[in-house]
Amino acid sequence: MTNLKESFETFMPHHIDSKGRTVGYVVGLRELADDTGCYAWVQKAVQQCGDWANFGPVQRSKLFPSLEAAKSWAYSTAKERAAKLT
């Protein structure tokens, strides 16, 4: 069994929809406890009144050799997906 550190998620807003909700992506990161890698995921989300009201389909995480590689992939993927919304 792999030991994991605490996960962190950041909401990246993209636009306001016709219902006044903020639509964007959640970027998630979770390092392995032995510092040999990091999991990352990107998931579509809707934020209303400060809470994440709605998530898109559940996303699988990807394992990367470092936190830096995971961050690079996750943030660039979120930006690419947001660009497709416009």
C-alpha positions, 0 to 999 in steps of 0.5 A: 500500500502506498502512503500518501501525504495530504491532498491539495485542491485549487479552484481555477475560475474560468467564466460566469455562466447564465445562472451566475455560477463560476465555472472552472477547474479544480487542480488537485495534487497529492505527494507520495509520503516517501517523496518519490512522486506526486499524483495530479488530477484536473476536474471541471467544477461549478462554484456557487456562493463560495462552495463547489456546487457541481463537479464534472465526471470523476477524473483519474489521477496521474502519477508524476515523478515530482511535484513540479512535473505534476503541477506543470501538467495539471495547470497546463491541462486546466488551461487547455480545457478552459480554452475549449469552453470559450 
